[in-house]
Amino acid sequence: MEQSDADHENGENPLALRDDESRQRTAETEERASSNVHLLGRGIRCDTEGRGYAEPQGDSPFKIVLEASEGFIPLWARNTILRWRFSEPSMGNFANPAAAKNEIRKLFAEALLEWGDAAPVRFTEDRDVWDFQIVMRGADDCDPNGCVLASAFFPDPGRHEFVMYPRLFTQSRAEQVETFIHEIGHIFGLRHFFAQINEKKWPSEIFGEHKPFSIMNYGQMSSLTDADRNDLRHLYQSAWNGSLKHVNGTPIQFVAPFHSLAPAPVAFALAAAAA
């Protein structure tokens, strides 16, 4: 694996992976330990999401186009906070899990900072009450068109995964950050720039001026632009204040994260009844 500018000054790479055999053993452990991963409200399993959306392919995965495959456009409710945690078994794919987790926190923070005040939700790490897990796969997911670097999810009240693949950490630091920016865009509800052409099976709607230079595009046309930020900011502000209820005739529907809808703990319920 190539060293990147994310390496420590002492030459050690915090994102170095373990050998293939060790990662295979970790994958088997993770499979046994993650029976609730990808569990939606109706018990449907998915892979960003299992509706079949294409995810970043190739070494450079990189207007706004909105998710609308369920007959409505899901957007996060105002003041949403998404709680996340690491999938601890999957972190065993790294040679130094603790160092890798710190580096991933930095990548996520840098990517979120790039979205700035256009980000419609906040994120907080919580090992106990969570809406999505950050998962490290032990093997790449490749086909003749290239390899997946990462995958995420769209606004939804279920529990989900933010998945990373080994190929991601052979990229430069800048491309790692851009991949995180791209995946966070999906979490906000954004589809790929080319969704209406290449992903026709899953309906989408265009909001704002449709420009090819977008972080939701691939390759040389992939870059986070002021148009991306402005359109996203305008979309959510207009939806939240009630002035925008449809996009091209498709209704907007607000969703809340899993943790806010989950039943109260039994102990709390019993205590309340006793009171």
Contacts in CASP RR format, 6 or more apart in sequence:
PFRMAT RR
TARGET T0000
AUTHOR 0000-0000-0000
METHOD contacts of the structure
MODEL  1
MEQSDADHENGENPLALRDDESRQRTAETEERASSNVHLLGRGIRCDTEG
RGYAEPQGDSPFKIVLEASEGFIPLWARNTILRWRFSEPSMGNFANPAAA
KNEIRKLFAEALLEWGDAAPVRFTEDRDVWDFQIVMRGADDCDPNGCVLA
SAFFPDPGRHEFVMYPRLFTQSRAEQVETFIHEIGHIFGLRHFFAQINEK
KWPSEIFGEHKPFSIMNYGQMSSLTDADRNDLRHLYQSAWNGSLKHVNGT
PIQFVAPFHSLAPAPVAFALAAAAA
1 13 0 8 1.000
1 16 0 8 1.000
1 17 0 8 1.000
1 166 0 8 1.000
1 169 0 8 1.000
1 170 0 8 1.000
2 170 0 8 1.000
3 11 0 8 1.000
3 13 0 8 1.000
4 13 0 8 1.000
4 15 0 8 1.000
4 169 0 8 1.000
4 171 0 8 1.000
4 172 0 8 1.000
4 173 0 8 1.000
4 176 0 8 1.000
5 172 0 8 1.000
5 173 0 8 1.000
6 13 0 8 1.000
6 14 0 8 1.000
6 15 0 8 1.000
6 103 0 8 1.000
6 173 0 8 1.000
6 176 0 8 1.000
7 13 0 8 1.000
7 14 0 8 1.000
8 14 0 8 1.000
12 96 0 8 1.000
12 99 0 8 1.000
14 94 0 8 1.000
14 96 0 8 1.000
14 99 0 8 1.000
14 100 0 8 1.000
14 102 0 8 1.000
14 103 0 8 1.000
15 94 0 8 1.000
15 99 0 8 1.000
15 100 0 8 1.000
15 103 0 8 1.000
15 104 0 8 1.000
15 169 0 8 1.000
16 94 0 8 1.000
16 95 0 8 1.000
16 96 0 8 1.000
16 100 0 8 1.000
17 23 0 8 1.000
17 93 0 8 1.000
17 94 0 8 1.000
17 95 0 8 1.000
17 138 0 8 1.000
17 166 0 8 1.000
17 169 0 8 1.000
18 26 0 8 1.000
18 92 0 8 1.000
18 93 0 8 1.000
18 94 0 8 1.000
18 95 0 8 1.000
20 139 0 8 1.000
22 93 0 8 1.000
23 92 0 8 1.000
23 93 0 8 1.000
23 138 0 8 1.000
23 139 0 8 1.000
24 138 0 8 1.000
24 139 0 8 1.000
26 89 0 8 1.000
26 90 0 8 1.000
26 92 0 8 1.000
26 93 0 8 1.000
26 138 0 8 1.000
27 90 0 8 1.000
27 93 0 8 1.000
27 137 0 8 1.000
27 138 0 8 1.000
27 139 0 8 1.000
29 89 0 8 1.000
30 87 0 8 1.000
30 89 0 8 1.000
30 90 0 8 1.000
30 135 0 8 1.000
33 89 0 8 1.000
34 87 0 8 1.000
34 89 0 8 1.000
34 133 0 8 1.000
36 159 0 8 1.000
37 87 0 8 1.000
37 133 0 8 1.000
37 135 0 8 1.000
37 159 0 8 1.000
37 161 0 8 1.000
38 45 0 8 1.000
38 46 0 8 1.000
38 47 0 8 1.000
38 159 0 8 1.000
38 160 0 8 1.000
38 161 0 8 1.000
39 45 0 8 1.000
39 158 0 8 1.000
39 159 0 8 1.000
40 46 0 8 1.000
40 49 0 8 1.000
40 156 0 8 1.000
40 157 0 8 1.000
40 158 0 8 1.000
40 159 0 8 1.000
41 157 0 8 1.000
41 158 0 8 1.000
44 50 0 8 1.000
46 153 0 8 1.000
46 160 0 8 1.000
47 151 0 8 1.000
48 55 0 8 1.000
48 151 0 8 1.000
48 152 0 8 1.000
48 153 0 8 1.000
48 161 0 8 1.000
48 163 0 8 1.000
48 186 0 8 1.000
49 153 0 8 1.000
49 154 0 8 1.000
49 156 0 8 1.000
49 160 0 8 1.000
51 69 0 8 1.000
51 202 0 8 1.000
52 201 0 8 1.000
52 202 0 8 1.000
53 191 0 8 1.000
53 192 0 8 1.000
53 195 0 8 1.000
53 199 0 8 1.000
53 202 0 8 1.000
54 192 0 8 1.000
54 198 0 8 1.000
54 199 0 8 1.000
55 61 0 8 1.000
55 148 0 8 1.000
55 150 0 8 1.000
55 151 0 8 1.000
56 62 0 8 1.000
56 148 0 8 1.000
56 149 0 8 1.000
56 150 0 8 1.000
56 151 0 8 1.000
56 179 0 8 1.000
56 182 0 8 1.000
56 183 0 8 1.000
56 218 0 8 1.000
57 145 0 8 1.000
57 146 0 8 1.000
57 147 0 8 1.000
57 148 0 8 1.000
57 218 0 8 1.000
58 145 0 8 1.000
58 146 0 8 1.000
58 147 0 8 1.000
58 149 0 8 1.000
58 167 0 8 1.000
58 218 0 8 1.000
59 146 0 8 1.000
59 147 0 8 1.000
59 167 0 8 1.000
59 171 0 8 1.000
59 175 0 8 1.000
60 175 0 8 1.000
60 218 0 8 1.000
60 219 0 8 1.000
60 220 0 8 1.000
60 222 0 8 1.000
61 149 0 8 1.000
61 150 0 8 1.000
61 178 0 8 1.000
61 179 0 8 1.000
61 182 0 8 1.000
61 218 0 8 1.000
61 219 0 8 1.000
61 222 0 8 1.000
62 175 0 8 1.000
62 178 0 8 1.000
62 179 0 8 1.000
62 182 0 8 1.000
62 215 0 8 1.000
62 217 0 8 1.000
62 218 0 8 1.000
62 219 0 8 1.000
62 222 0 8 1.000
62 223 0 8 1.000
63 193 0 8 1.000
63 206 0 8 1.000
63 207 0 8 1.000
63 208 0 8 1.000
63 209 0 8 1.000
63 210 0 8 1.000
63 211 0 8 1.000
63 214 0 8 1.000
63 216 0 8 1.000
63 227 0 8 1.000
63 228 0 8 1.000
63 231 0 8 1.000
64 190 0 8 1.000
64 206 0 8 1.000
64 207 0 8 1.000
64 208 0 8 1.000
64 214 0 8 1.000
64 216 0 8 1.000
64 228 0 8 1.000
64 231 0 8 1.000
64 232 0 8 1.000
64 235 0 8 1.000
65 190 0 8 1.000
65 191 0 8 1.000
65 192 0 8 1.000
65 193 0 8 1.000
65 195 0 8 1.000
65 196 0 8 1.000
65 204 0 8 1.000
65 205 0 8 1.000
65 206 0 8 1.000
65 207 0 8 1.000
65 210 0 8 1.000
65 216 0 8 1.000
66 73 0 8 1.000
66 189 0 8 1.000
66 190 0 8 1.000
66 191 0 8 1.000
66 204 0 8 1.000
66 205 0 8 1.000
66 206 0 8 1.000
66 207 0 8 1.000
66 235 0 8 1.000
66 247 0 8 1.000
67 73 0 8 1.000
67 74 0 8 1.000
67 154 0 8 1.000
67 155 0 8 1.000
67 189 0 8 1.000
67 190 0 8 1.000
67 191 0 8 1.000
67 202 0 8 1.000
67 204 0 8 1.000
68 203 0 8 1.000
68 204 0 8 1.000
68 205 0 8 1.000
68 247 0 8 1.000
68 250 0 8 1.000
69 202 0 8 1.000
69 203 0 8 1.000
69 204 0 8 1.000
71 203 0 8 1.000
71 250 0 8 1.000
71 251 0 8 1.000
72 250 0 8 1.000
72 251 0 8 1.000
72 252 0 8 1.000
72 253 0 8 1.000
73 205 0 8 1.000
73 247 0 8 1.000
73 250 0 8 1.000
73 251 0 8 1.000
73 252 0 8 1.000
73 253 0 8 1.000
74 154 0 8 1.000
74 155 0 8 1.000
74 156 0 8 1.000
74 189 0 8 1.000
74 253 0 8 1.000
74 254 0 8 1.000
74 255 0 8 1.000
75 120 0 8 1.000
75 155 0 8 1.000
75 189 0 8 1.000
75 235 0 8 1.000
75 236 0 8 1.000
75 239 0 8 1.000
75 252 0 8 1.000
75 253 0 8 1.000
75 254 0 8 1.000
75 255 0 8 1.000
76 120 0 8 1.000
76 121 0 8 1.000
76 155 0 8 1.000
76 188 0 8 1.000
76 236 0 8 1.000
76 254 0 8 1.000
76 255 0 8 1.000
76 256 0 8 1.000
76 257 0 8 1.000
77 254 0 8 1.000
77 255 0 8 1.000
77 256 0 8 1.000
78 240 0 8 1.000
78 254 0 8 1.000
80 120 0 8 1.000
80 121 0 8 1.000
80 122 0 8 1.000
80 256 0 8 1.000
80 257 0 8 1.000
81 121 0 8 1.000
81 122 0 8 1.000
81 123 0 8 1.000
81 124 0 8 1.000
81 257 0 8 1.000
82 121 0 8 1.000
82 122 0 8 1.000
82 123 0 8 1.000
82 124 0 8 1.000
82 131 0 8 1.000
82 132 0 8 1.000
82 187 0 8 1.000
82 257 0 8 1.000
83 123 0 8 1.000
83 124 0 8 1.000
83 125 0 8 1.000
83 126 0 8 1.000
83 129 0 8 1.000
83 130 0 8 1.000
83 131 0 8 1.000
83 257 0 8 1.000
83 259 0 8 1.000
84 123 0 8 1.000
84 124 0 8 1.000
84 125 0 8 1.000
84 126 0 8 1.000
84 130 0 8 1.000
84 131 0 8 1.000
84 132 0 8 1.000
84 133 0 8 1.000
84 134 0 8 1.000
84 162 0 8 1.000
85 125 0 8 1.000
85 126 0 8 1.000
85 127 0 8 1.000
85 128 0 8 1.000
85 130 0 8 1.000
85 133 0 8 1.000
85 134 0 8 1.000
86 101 0 8 1.000
86 104 0 8 1.000
86 133 0 8 1.000
86 134 0 8 1.000
87 133 0 8 1.000
87 134 0 8 1.000
87 135 0 8 1.000
87 136 0 8 1.000
87 161 0 8 1.000
88 97 0 8 1.000
90 135 0 8 1.000
90 136 0 8 1.000
90 137 0 8 1.000
90 138 0 8 1.000
91 97 0 8 1.000
91 100 0 8 1.000
91 101 0 8 1.000
91 136 0 8 1.000
92 136 0 8 1.000
93 136 0 8 1.000
93 137 0 8 1.000
93 138 0 8 1.000
93 166 0 8 1.000
94 100 0 8 1.000
94 136 0 8 1.000
100 136 0 8 1.000
104 134 0 8 1.000
104 164 0 8 1.000
105 125 0 8 1.000
107 176 0 8 1.000
107 177 0 8 1.000
107 180 0 8 1.000
108 123 0 8 1.000
108 134 0 8 1.000
108 180 0 8 1.000
108 184 0 8 1.000
110 177 0 8 1.000
110 180 0 8 1.000
111 177 0 8 1.000
111 178 0 8 1.000
111 180 0 8 1.000
111 181 0 8 1.000
111 184 0 8 1.000
112 119 0 8 1.000
112 123 0 8 1.000
112 184 0 8 1.000
114 177 0 8 1.000
114 181 0 8 1.000
114 224 0 8 1.000
115 181 0 8 1.000
115 184 0 8 1.000
115 185 0 8 1.000
115 188 0 8 1.000
115 224 0 8 1.000
115 229 0 8 1.000
115 232 0 8 1.000
116 229 0 8 1.000
117 233 0 8 1.000
118 228 0 8 1.000
118 229 0 8 1.000
118 230 0 8 1.000
118 232 0 8 1.000
118 233 0 8 1.000
119 184 0 8 1.000
119 188 0 8 1.000
119 232 0 8 1.000
120 188 0 8 1.000
120 232 0 8 1.000
120 236 0 8 1.000
121 187 0 8 1.000
121 188 0 8 1.000
126 259 0 8 1.000
129 259 0 8 1.000
129 262 0 8 1.000
130 159 0 8 1.000
130 258 0 8 1.000
130 259 0 8 1.000
131 158 0 8 1.000
131 159 0 8 1.000
131 160 0 8 1.000
131 257 0 8 1.000
131 258 0 8 1.000
131 259 0 8 1.000
132 153 0 8 1.000
132 159 0 8 1.000
132 160 0 8 1.000
132 161 0 8 1.000
132 162 0 8 1.000
133 159 0 8 1.000
133 160 0 8 1.000
133 161 0 8 1.000
133 162 0 8 1.000
134 161 0 8 1.000
134 162 0 8 1.000
134 164 0 8 1.000
135 161 0 8 1.000
135 162 0 8 1.000
135 163 0 8 1.000
135 164 0 8 1.000
136 163 0 8 1.000
136 164 0 8 1.000
137 163 0 8 1.000
137 164 0 8 1.000
137 165 0 8 1.000
137 166 0 8 1.000
138 165 0 8 1.000
138 166 0 8 1.000
139 165 0 8 1.000
139 166 0 8 1.000
140 147 0 8 1.000
140 148 0 8 1.000
140 165 0 8 1.000
140 166 0 8 1.000
140 167 0 8 1.000
141 147 0 8 1.000
141 148 0 8 1.000
141 165 0 8 1.000
142 148 0 8 1.000
142 167 0 8 1.000
147 165 0 8 1.000
147 167 0 8 1.000
148 165 0 8 1.000
148 167 0 8 1.000
149 164 0 8 1.000
149 165 0 8 1.000
149 167 0 8 1.000
149 168 0 8 1.000
149 171 0 8 1.000
149 179 0 8 1.000
150 162 0 8 1.000
150 163 0 8 1.000
150 164 0 8 1.000
150 165 0 8 1.000
150 168 0 8 1.000
150 179 0 8 1.000
150 180 0 8 1.000
150 182 0 8 1.000
150 183 0 8 1.000
151 161 0 8 1.000
151 162 0 8 1.000
151 163 0 8 1.000
151 183 0 8 1.000
152 160 0 8 1.000
152 161 0 8 1.000
152 162 0 8 1.000
152 163 0 8 1.000
152 183 0 8 1.000
152 184 0 8 1.000
152 185 0 8 1.000
152 186 0 8 1.000
152 187 0 8 1.000
153 160 0 8 1.000
153 161 0 8 1.000
153 162 0 8 1.000
153 186 0 8 1.000
153 187 0 8 1.000
154 186 0 8 1.000
154 187 0 8 1.000
154 189 0 8 1.000
155 187 0 8 1.000
155 188 0 8 1.000
155 189 0 8 1.000
155 255 0 8 1.000
156 255 0 8 1.000
157 255 0 8 1.000
157 256 0 8 1.000
157 257 0 8 1.000
157 258 0 8 1.000
157 261 0 8 1.000
158 257 0 8 1.000
158 258 0 8 1.000
159 258 0 8 1.000
162 183 0 8 1.000
162 187 0 8 1.000
168 176 0 8 1.000
168 179 0 8 1.000
169 176 0 8 1.000
171 179 0 8 1.000
178 215 0 8 1.000
178 222 0 8 1.000
178 223 0 8 1.000
178 224 0 8 1.000
181 215 0 8 1.000
181 224 0 8 1.000
182 215 0 8 1.000
182 216 0 8 1.000
182 222 0 8 1.000
185 215 0 8 1.000
185 216 0 8 1.000
188 232 0 8 1.000
190 216 0 8 1.000
190 232 0 8 1.000
191 199 0 8 1.000
191 204 0 8 1.000
191 216 0 8 1.000
192 198 0 8 1.000
192 199 0 8 1.000
192 216 0 8 1.000
192 217 0 8 1.000
192 218 0 8 1.000
193 210 0 8 1.000
193 212 0 8 1.000
193 214 0 8 1.000
193 216 0 8 1.000
193 217 0 8 1.000
193 218 0 8 1.000
193 221 0 8 1.000
194 217 0 8 1.000
194 218 0 8 1.000
195 202 0 8 1.000
195 204 0 8 1.000
196 204 0 8 1.000
196 206 0 8 1.000
203 250 0 8 1.000
205 247 0 8 1.000
205 248 0 8 1.000
205 249 0 8 1.000
205 250 0 8 1.000
206 247 0 8 1.000
206 248 0 8 1.000
207 231 0 8 1.000
207 235 0 8 1.000
207 247 0 8 1.000
208 231 0 8 1.000
208 234 0 8 1.000
208 235 0 8 1.000
209 227 0 8 1.000
209 231 0 8 1.000
211 225 0 8 1.000
211 227 0 8 1.000
212 221 0 8 1.000
213 221 0 8 1.000
213 222 0 8 1.000
213 223 0 8 1.000
213 225 0 8 1.000
213 227 0 8 1.000
214 221 0 8 1.000
214 222 0 8 1.000
214 223 0 8 1.000
214 225 0 8 1.000
214 227 0 8 1.000
214 228 0 8 1.000
215 222 0 8 1.000
215 223 0 8 1.000
215 224 0 8 1.000
215 225 0 8 1.000
215 228 0 8 1.000
216 222 0 8 1.000
216 228 0 8 1.000
235 244 0 8 1.000
238 244 0 8 1.000
239 245 0 8 1.000
239 252 0 8 1.000
239 254 0 8 1.000
244 252 0 8 1.000
245 251 0 8 1.000
245 252 0 8 1.000
246 252 0 8 1.000
263 269 0 8 1.000
264 272 0 8 1.000
END
